[in-house]
Amino acid sequence: MASIGQSVTRNAIGLALFAVITAGTIALTHAFTQERITDQIRQAEAGALLQIIPENLHDNDLLQDTVTVGPSDKLGLTSEAQAHIARVDGDVSGIILPVVAPNGYSGEIRMLVGIDADGEILGVRVTQHRETPGLGDKIETKKSDWIHSFNGKSLDRIPGDQWAVAKDGGQFDQFTGATITPRAVVSAVHGALKYFAERHPALLQPSADAATDGDES
């Protein structure tokens, strides 16, 4: 009987050790995978920053020179995020705002919107989305040039009701067979410009708490 009891004990200990090792392995794998995904997102954002404001248009470190923005309905942010400041000889020349279009065809579309000190768009880049391949993914620069259509646009140059796709009476093209995706992006970029127009003094001369107040509109 003692032998049977010892065997049961050994088996129980073995199973417990196996469970602990398995759980630890799963946790480590998850942590490693999550860290790799986060790193890939950061790399995508870093590459996008330099596409929006290339090295010859700033002399500071865009990744390190940041200001906190949000939460904000206009930016689609439900929590605080970091905007990136561009400077030349110490003077702010532009800002790259984090923007989320919550109403893409397949969910959120995350992007960066660069705006110069005069409120003109320097560039827009999508950093994360789940839109339909061959249709909605034309918001990517490697799929089409559509995202470049925002370059040089501003609130002064385009009336508010024209910030829409052509199907809705606006100035921006939609994609053949896909209207929801470009509609969401156009609306989000318009929201970023309105956010900048309301807050540009604080954004262009950022202090510790200059741009952290949320908005309700």
C-alpha positions, 0 to 999 in steps of 0.5 A: 500500500505504501508503494502505491501511495508513493507512486500516486504521490510521485505521479501527482508531483510529476503532473504538477511540475508538468503543469507549472512548466507548461504554464510557464512556457505558454506565458513566456511564449505569449510575452515574447509574441506580444513583445514582438508584435509591439516591436513590429508596430513601433518599427512600422510607426517609425518608418511611417514618421520618416515617410511623413516628415523626411530627414531633410525636413527636420533635425530632431529625433521624431521618435523621442520628441513627443507630446501627449494627446487625447483622449479625443473623439476628433482623433478617435483616441479613447486613451492618451497617446504620443504625438511626434514633434518635428523641429528645425533649429529648435522651432516646431515645424510640424506635428504627427498626430496618432489617429484612429478611424473606428469605423473601417469596414473590418474594424479600427484603422490606425494611422499617423497624420502629419500637419505643418505649423500652418495647418497643412497636411504633410502626409498620412500613413496607415500603420495598422488595419484589417481591411479587405485585401484587394479592396480596402487595403488600397489605403496602404502606399504599397497598394495604391497612391490614394493616401497621398491625395491628402498631401497639401490639403487643409481646412482653409483649402477644402470646405467642411462638407467637401471632406468626404468621398465623391459618392457622398459629394466630397472631393476624395475618390473612393475605391471600386467596390469599397467605399466604407474604408476611404470614407472612414479615413477621410473622416478621421483625417478631417477630425485630425485637422480640426483637432489641430486647429483648436489646439495648435498653440499648445501643440506647437509649444508643448508643455508637460500638460499642454495637450492632454485634455480630452474633448467631447466633440 
